């Protein structure tokens, strides 16, 4: 909520909130907060990322059809490790 209030001071037409749809208990609350936001100057939009945001980062480095499934605390643990490998190479 504090960030949304701060955003009012920034003159953007649109602001996008990218949210992972993993196992977050407060996911619905976050979406409702974004949908309920009203401003004359700025449109706030939620973008839900499946399976996780890191997947889109990986696609900037390589094409993949690999399935990233649950292998720990996050369904994207393997994917996050893959993205980190690319970061180290740069």
N, C-alpha and C positions, 0 to 999 in steps of 0.2 A: 504494500500500500504506500509506503514511504517513497519508493521509486516512482510510482505512478504520479504521486503528488509533485515530486521534483520535475517530472517530465513536462509538466504544464509550463515550466519556465523555458523550455527548449522549443524553438519554432519549427517543428517538423510537421509535414502534412500527414504522414503515416508512421506508426511505430509498430514493429512486429515483435511479438514475444514467442520465441521458439521454445517449446516445452517437450521434454522426453516423456513418452507414455510408457514408462517402465512400471514400477510397482509403487508409485507415490500415493500415499493415503490422502493427501490434500489436493490431488489433481483436479477434481471437480470444483473445489473451492477456487483454485487459481483460474480456471476457465470462466467461472461465473463472475469473478472479479473483473476479468478483462472484458467480458461481454457487457457488464454493467457500467463500464467506464464511459463517461460522456464528456466531450470537450468540443467547443465550437471550432477550435483550430486544428486539432489532431485526431486522427482516426487510429484507434488501437486495435490490433488484430492478433489473435492467437493462431499459431501454427503448431500443430501436433506432429511430432517426429516419431515415426515407427521404423525400425525398432529403436533406434537411438540417434541422437544428433551426430555422433561420431561417424556413422555410416555415410553421411553426406560429405564429411571431411575426407574420408577415405576415397570417395569417388573423384575427388580433385586430383588424386595421385595415381589411381589405377582403376581400370574396369574390373568389376568382379560380379560373379553370380553366386559366390559362396554364401551359404546359409549361416547366419550368426545366431546360434541358439543359446539357451541358458547353460552356463557352465560355472556358476558361482553366485555371488550376490547380485550381479547384474546380468541381464540377458545379453549384454554387449561386451562382456569382459574380454573375449577374444578379439573383438573388433577394436577395442580401445588399445590393446597391445599392438595390433597391426598399425594403427594410426601413429602410435609412439615410435614405432620402427621407422616410419617415413619421416617423422620429425627429426630423428637423430641423423638421418642421411642428408639433411639439408644444411 
